[in-house]
Amino acid sequence: MRGVETIDSELRLVAALRCAARERGEPLPSTAPMDELLDERLTHLAAGSARMRAPLSIRKLPRQ
């Protein structure tokens, strides 16, 4: 599975392409690729939140 950073980067690219098309008065590209990326991002984040539901005593928290 790709990381959230990669998915976010692709979302920014799709958004930029839609913005450019709108500025040129062209038809907007489908939102289907954006929907798929958002679904993938949600799946990735949901998997991460399952780890965060573990009791604090057994969680490995990142050092700051």
DOPA-500457 format. One record per residue (C-alpha): residue number from 1; residue in one letter; x, y, z. Coordinates in Angstrom, 3 decimals. Layout:
num=NUM | residuo=a | px=X | py=Y | pz=Z
...
//
This chain:
num=1 | residuo=m | px=0.000 | py=0.000 | pz=0.000
num=2 | residuo=r | px=1.284 | py=3.471 | pz=-0.851
num=3 | residuo=g | px=1.848 | py=6.005 | pz=1.882
num=4 | residuo=v | px=-0.440 | py=8.907 | pz=2.697
num=5 | residuo=e | px=2.232 | py=11.337 | pz=1.466
num=6 | residuo=t | px=2.205 | py=9.754 | pz=-2.000
num=7 | residuo=i | px=-1.577 | py=9.734 | pz=-2.137
num=8 | residuo=d | px=-1.707 | py=13.377 | pz=-1.021
num=9 | residuo=s | px=0.803 | py=14.291 | pz=-3.715
num=10 | residuo=e | px=-1.351 | py=12.638 | pz=-6.368
num=11 | residuo=l | px=-4.447 | py=14.398 | pz=-5.009
num=12 | residuo=r | px=-2.653 | py=17.751 | pz=-5.345
num=13 | residuo=l | px=-1.751 | py=16.889 | pz=-8.940
num=14 | residuo=v | px=-5.340 | py=15.964 | pz=-9.841
num=15 | residuo=a | px=-6.585 | py=19.169 | pz=-8.201
num=16 | residuo=a | px=-4.026 | py=21.245 | pz=-10.134
num=17 | residuo=l | px=-5.110 | py=19.645 | pz=-13.412
num=18 | residuo=r | px=-8.763 | py=20.440 | pz=-12.674
num=19 | residuo=c | px=-7.869 | py=24.016 | pz=-11.723
num=20 | residuo=a | px=-5.862 | py=24.502 | pz=-14.944
num=21 | residuo=a | px=-8.742 | py=23.164 | pz=-17.033
num=22 | residuo=r | px=-11.194 | py=25.479 | pz=-15.270
num=23 | residuo=e | px=-8.920 | py=28.509 | pz=-15.814
num=24 | residuo=r | px=-8.696 | py=27.719 | pz=-19.554
num=25 | residuo=g | px=-12.449 | py=27.247 | pz=-19.817
num=26 | residuo=e | px=-12.058 | py=23.582 | pz=-20.749
num=27 | residuo=p | px=-14.347 | py=20.796 | pz=-19.547
num=28 | residuo=l | px=-13.313 | py=19.571 | pz=-16.130
num=29 | residuo=p | px=-11.782 | py=16.094 | pz=-15.927
num=30 | residuo=s | px=-13.746 | py=13.417 | pz=-14.116
num=31 | residuo=t | px=-13.589 | py=13.340 | pz=-10.335
num=32 | residuo=a | px=-13.300 | py=9.527 | pz=-10.409
num=33 | residuo=p | px=-9.491 | py=9.491 | pz=-9.946
num=34 | residuo=m | px=-9.852 | py=11.868 | pz=-6.989
num=35 | residuo=d | px=-12.575 | py=9.675 | pz=-5.460
num=36 | residuo=e | px=-10.375 | py=6.590 | pz=-5.802
num=37 | residuo=l | px=-7.419 | py=8.368 | pz=-4.188
num=38 | residuo=l | px=-9.586 | py=9.577 | pz=-1.311
num=39 | residuo=d | px=-10.917 | py=6.041 | pz=-0.785
num=40 | residuo=e | px=-7.347 | py=4.714 | pz=-0.744
num=41 | residuo=r | px=-6.309 | py=7.437 | pz=1.712
num=42 | residuo=l | px=-9.241 | py=6.638 | pz=3.999
num=43 | residuo=t | px=-8.373 | py=2.925 | pz=3.962
num=44 | residuo=h | px=-4.771 | py=3.740 | pz=4.829
num=45 | residuo=l | px=-5.755 | py=6.057 | pz=7.687
num=46 | residuo=a | px=-8.345 | py=3.599 | pz=9.028
num=47 | residuo=a | px=-5.649 | py=0.915 | pz=9.226
num=48 | residuo=g | px=-3.469 | py=3.328 | pz=11.184
num=49 | residuo=s | px=-6.252 | py=4.276 | pz=13.584
num=50 | residuo=a | px=-6.790 | py=0.611 | pz=14.457
num=51 | residuo=r | px=-3.258 | py=0.593 | pz=15.887
num=52 | residuo=m | px=-4.048 | py=3.717 | pz=17.899
num=53 | residuo=r | px=-6.939 | py=1.960 | pz=19.671
num=54 | residuo=a | px=-4.493 | py=-0.248 | pz=21.560
num=55 | residuo=p | px=-4.097 | py=0.568 | pz=25.245
num=56 | residuo=l | px=-1.559 | py=3.321 | pz=25.807
num=57 | residuo=s | px=0.686 | py=1.018 | pz=27.818
num=58 | residuo=i | px=1.357 | py=-1.213 | pz=24.777
num=59 | residuo=r | px=1.423 | py=1.487 | pz=22.091
num=60 | residuo=k | px=4.728 | py=2.558 | pz=20.689
num=61 | residuo=l | px=4.522 | py=6.315 | pz=20.491
num=62 | residuo=p | px=6.970 | py=8.217 | pz=18.273
num=63 | residuo=r | px=9.696 | py=10.151 | pz=20.064
num=64 | residuo=q | px=9.490 | py=13.900 | pz=19.756
//
